Amino acid sequence: MTRESFVDLRSDTVSRPTPGMRQAIADSVVGDDVYGEDPTVNELEAHVAELLGHEAGLFCPTGSMTNMLGVRALVAPGQELLCDALAHVVRAELGGHAVLGQVSTRTWHAERGRLDAQAALAMAVPDAGPYMVSTAAIAVENTHNFGGGTIQPLEQLQRLKQGADEIGVKVHLDGARLWNAHVATGVPLTTYGALADTVSVCLSKGLGAPIGSVLVSTAERIAQARVWRKRYGGGMRQVGVLAAAGRYALDHHLVRLADDHARARRLADAVAAVRPDLVDPDTVETNIVVLDGLAAADVAAAARDEGVLVSVLGPHRVRLVTHLDVDDDGCERAAEVLAKVLA
Ligand SMILES: Cc1ncc(COP(=O)(O)O)c(C=O)c1O
């Protein structure tokens, strides 16, 4: 089987640049971004900052880097970051916040990654004195990846920010898929942006750029993050070729995320029709479906034999993610294969 013949539901990071995006890359005007001279990067950084209502932005290769730079802007070495136990920052960034940022972390349990602001705030100890670790920031993930594309309730985000402000704790938003939350709910990006001190957004997930994330915050924090980006080896040169892809993605692939959401729901419906114990379709809010309670490796292998790729999240968990390269036909094929494999 060629790669093209698979329906690849492993992640929304697997989509390939479209012809229009490749043209935008070819046409991009570039300069040396370490000198601050790449107009396409400068424009993208300003644009994303404006979309989220922040002062400044910083283009980085990955969401892991924007998360690490965002957290380190808020949390000094030896202080702690609170987050939920399924958060990408503690599960999938290879301890980067500890290794590079010297940040201590403590987690709370959250069903499907859903934020309970009260529970999060109850854990915070902002000024713990000389014997205990002081809390400097709380991280929220919206949408929540390992939770299954969960959208964080706006009133919980508001309660968290207000409570955090009252006790002098900062909020970092891992918004790798904030675009999906925005499209699904209609909540303005600036509203989400106002509820965090640093925000990381990815262009390389559902938006379909080959690479790229942007950190936004105050001009002062972004200036510091720019220094740390270089220190981490992330100072890039004529990287407008990639920023052009990101800008194209924002301009052309944002609204269509609603199609991914509808297709994810279709997949969940198909699975629930044969195995209602694995997923409740009503819990599918965006482009991610988590199936819980199956022999994950066996199911993934059987689906692969039938031309459908899925992600194994654990011995009993499988993840399906819809994206730019899964159209209605691909979705129907995958629905049929999953129904057959799971029946
Ligand atoms: C919620 C979330 N945050 C951050 C990241 C990190 O992005 P990257 O793979 O670009 O480092 C991911 C990647 O999948 C993610 O799902």
The ligand as an ORCA input file, in Angstrom:
! r2SCAN-3c Opt
* xyz 0 1
  C      -1.706     20.113     22.975
  C      -0.347     20.107     22.351
  N       0.559     20.990     22.768
  C       1.789     21.045     22.251
  C       2.170     20.175     21.250
  C       3.586     20.228     20.753
  O       3.697     20.556     19.426
  P       5.004     20.123     18.601
  O       4.776     18.711     18.186
  O       5.004     21.087     17.457
  O       6.174     20.264     19.492
  C       1.262     19.226     20.776
  C       1.652     18.286     19.712
  O       0.910     17.444     19.295
  C      -0.035     19.189     21.349
  O      -0.945     18.289     20.955
*
